[in-house]
Amino acid sequence: MTNSHLHAASGRTQRGFICVSSSDDAQAVLPRLPEFGQREEMAERTMMGRRCAILRAYLFTLAVASFLAAAPPARALRFELQSGNTKCVSEDIKLHAMSVGKYAVVNPSDSGPLPDSHKITVRVTSPYGNSIHYADLVDSGNFAFTSNEEGDYLACLWAPDQKPPATMVVEFEWRTGVTAKDWPNVAKKGQIDVMELELKKLEDTIKSIHDEMFYLREREEQMQDMNRSTNSRMAWLSFLSLAVCLSVAGLQLWHLKTFFERKKLL
């Protein structure tokens, strides 16, 4: 093999050269060249796949944040409440999250004043039962707080008993997190334009999604720990059940043996 053939056989790859000094070395290297190139190509494909996955995740988060920022505000919840009945609304709120809400009894008559019978009692409680807001016999009101506890907060609306019974329509709105911010006042205080306000909304929405992802990850870890604990307890219970069954079977065999020996059948 000549020197020119030797250099050709040395295998010029995408990353550099594999140098050999003799024909025997060249013959030893030649079978490895395709494998080396495949490893390089697989490594590059893996890196490209990871970059594409990160880019897709980023674009998906940005798209969701843009959709949430551009979406119209949620409408208030409207429901009927009969006298003597209670209706409750729960909201899962994270720790140190801002929450605001408002409620009002809808006037059944567009021209006349609101009847005196259309009064409600409202109470908002934390997951551990602490009272956050209480209003007795009112036709409208609002509340705002920053959560000190994590979990389901409960808002209950009760209509006093009346004769004859009356049915009233109540509007209730409860916002938490990014939607709880008063963006028009933020724009007025900061003297910012519409574009900057939308960017601020988008930034807060992305932060909210990021925090929500970490919160869901923590909940997933808690559920996994609970599953492991449950599986461990079930395994010990299975072993205990097996031991009890074997013990009962042994006692039955011993009883039958003694019975047959007593009857002189064995």
N, C-alpha and C positions, 0 to 999 in steps of 0.2 A: 504494500500500500504506500503510495507516494505521500509527500507532505501535504500537497493540495487536497488529496482525498482524506488525509488525516484531519485537516482543519475542517473539512466539510462534515466529517463524522463526529467532530467534537460537539456538535449539537448547539448551534446558536439559538438561544432561547430569547424570550421577551425580556428577561431580566439581566442577561449577560452571557458569558461563555463558560463552558466546561472544558478545561484544558487537560490534555493527555500528553504523555511523553513517548508512548510506543504503540505498536499495532495491537499488542495484547491488551493494553489498557483501553484502547479504543473499542475493541470487541467487548470488553467488560462494561463499558459505559453505554454503548449503543442500545442494549435492551432497556436501560433505565430511562432513556430520554423521553419516550412518550409518557411514562408514569410521572416524571418530574413536571412535564408540561401540564398534565391533567391536574396535578395537585395545585400548581400555580393558578390554573384557570378556575378550579373549584374554590380556592381561597378568595379570588377576586369576585366570583359570583356570590359567595357568602357575604362579603363586605358590601357589595351592591344591594343585596337583598335586605341587609340590616338598615342601610341608609334609606332605601325605599320605604321600609316599614316605618321608620321614624318620621320620614317626610309625610307619609299617608296619615299617621296618627296626628301629626301637627296640623295638617290641612283639615282633617276631620274635626279636631277640636276648634279650629278657627271658624269652620263652616257652622258648627253648632252654636258657637258664641255669636256669630253674626246673625244667625236666624233668631236666637233668643233676644238679641239686642234690638233687632228690627221688628220683632213680633209685636202686635198691638197689646196693650195692657189687658189683663184678665178682668172680666166683668164680675160684679158682685154676685154673690149667691142669694137667690130669692126663693123663699119657701113660705108656706102657710103654717100658722101656729094657732091652735085652738086654745081657748081659755081652760086653765087647769092642766095643761100639758107642758112638757119640757122637751126641747131638742138641743142636742149637743153636737159640736163640731170639734174634731181633733186635728192637730197639726204636729208633725214630727219636726222638731227644731233642734239644731245642733247647739253645742256649747258656745257661748259668747256671740250669738247671732242676734241681729236686730229684728224686731217684729212689731208691726203696727196693724191695727184693725179698727174698723168702724161699723156701726150698726144703726139702723133706723127703721121705724115702723112706717109703712107706706100709707099715706092718706087715702081712704077709699073714695073720698069726694074731692074732685079737682077744685071746686069753688069754696066749699065750706072748710071750717077748721077741723083739726084732728079730734075725734071723740075722746072723752076722758077715759073710756073703757079700754082704749088701745094703749096700754102701758105694759112694759115687760121688765123683768128683773134679769140682769146679766152678771155672770160670775166667770172669771178666767182663772184657772188653777194650773199649777206646775205638775210635772210627773209625780212628784212626791206629796202632792196635795196642798202645797202652799198657795194661798190666795194672792193673786197678782192684781186683779181688777174686780170691783164689785159696784154695781149700780142698781138701785131699787126703785121700781115703778117709774121708769123713764121711757120717753118715746124715741130717743136717739142718744148717741154717745160714741166715744172712741177710746182707744187704749194704745199704749206703746210701752215696750220694755225690751231689755237686753237679757237674753236667757242666761241664767246662772246654773241651770240644770239641763241635762241632755235627755231627750225623750219626747213623748207625746204630751203636748199641752192641750188642755180641754177648755172649751168655751161653751157654757150652757146658758140657754135662754129659756126663761120660764114665764108663762102668762098666768096671772092670778085667776082663780076660779070666779066665775060670774054667772048670774042668772038673769035673763036667758044666756046660754053660752054664745060667745062671739068668736069669730074667726078673723085673724088679722094676718097681713102679709108683711114679712120682715125681710129687709135687705141686709146682708152680712158680707163684709169683705175683710179678708185676713191675708196680709202679705208678709213675707219673711225674706231675709237675705238681701240680694241686690234689688229686688222689686220693692223693698221697703223704703228705699231712699227717695227723698223728695227731690227729683232731678231738676224741676224748674227753679226751685229756690237755690239749688247748688249753682245753676247757671247764672242766676242773678247776683249771688254773692261773689262768685269768682269772676264775673264779667267775661265770660267765654262765649265763643260763637257756637253755631250748631255742629260743625264738624268736630270741634274739640270735645263737645259734650257727648257726641256719639262715640268718639274714641274712648272717653272715660267710661261710658257704659260698657263698651266692648271689653275694656281692661278688667272692670269689676266682674263681668260675666265670666271671663276666662279664669279669674282667680276663684270665683265660686265653683266652677266646674273642676278646677284643680283640687280645691278643698274637698269637694264632694267625692272625687276619685279616691283620695286618701281616706276619707271617712268610710267609703264602701270597702276599701281594703282592710281597714281595721275591723269592720263588722264581719268580713269574710274570715279573718283570722280568729275572731271570737267564735264564729260558727264552727270552724274547723276544730278548735279546742274543745268545744262542746261535743262535737261528733266523736272525737277521740276519747273523751271521758265517757260518753255513753257506750261506745264500743267496748271499752275496757270493763265497764260495769256489767255489760251484757255477757262478756266472756267469763267473768268471775261467776255471774249468776248461772251460766250454762254449766260450768264445772261443778258448782254447788248442787245444781239439779241432778247432774250425772252421779255425783257422790251419793245423794239421797236415794236415787233410784237403785244404785248398786247395793246400798245398805239394806233397803227394803227387800230387794231380791234375795240377798244373803239371809236375812231374817226369815223369809218365807221358806227357803230351802232348809234352814236349820229347824224350823218348826215342823215341816213335813217329815224330815228325817227322824226327829224325836217322836213324832206321832206314829210313824210306821214301826219304829223300834218298840214303842210301847204296846202296839197291837201285835207285835211279833210277826210282822210281815216282811221284815228284812233280816 
